[in-house]
Amino acid sequence: MKGASVIVVAAVGAAAVFAFIEAERYSSTTAFCTMCHSMSFPAAELKGSSHFAALGADPECGDCHLPPDFIGRMRAHIVSG
C-alpha cells in the first residue's frame, strides 16, 4: 500500500510539473499575447519586421520579452503578467 502511494504522489508531481511547463510555454506564444486588442499593432509590426520568417522560425513574444530561464519566466508571468 505504501509503495502505491509513492507511485501516485510521483505521478501527480510529474503531471503538475508537465502542466506548469506547458502552461508557461503556451502563455509565452505570440498567439496568447496578441489575444488582447492592444497587442494588434505590435503583432502586425512583428510580421513586417526583418526577424519574421527570416531564419525559418518565427520569434515568439516570450523569446525577447521574458528571461531565458524557466524560473525567471514563471516569475515574470506571475509578477508582471
Salt bridges, closest charged atoms under 4 A:
GLU22 OE2 - ARG25 NH1 2.67
GLU24 OE2 - ARG73 NE 2.80
GLU24 OE2 - HIS77 NE2 3.32
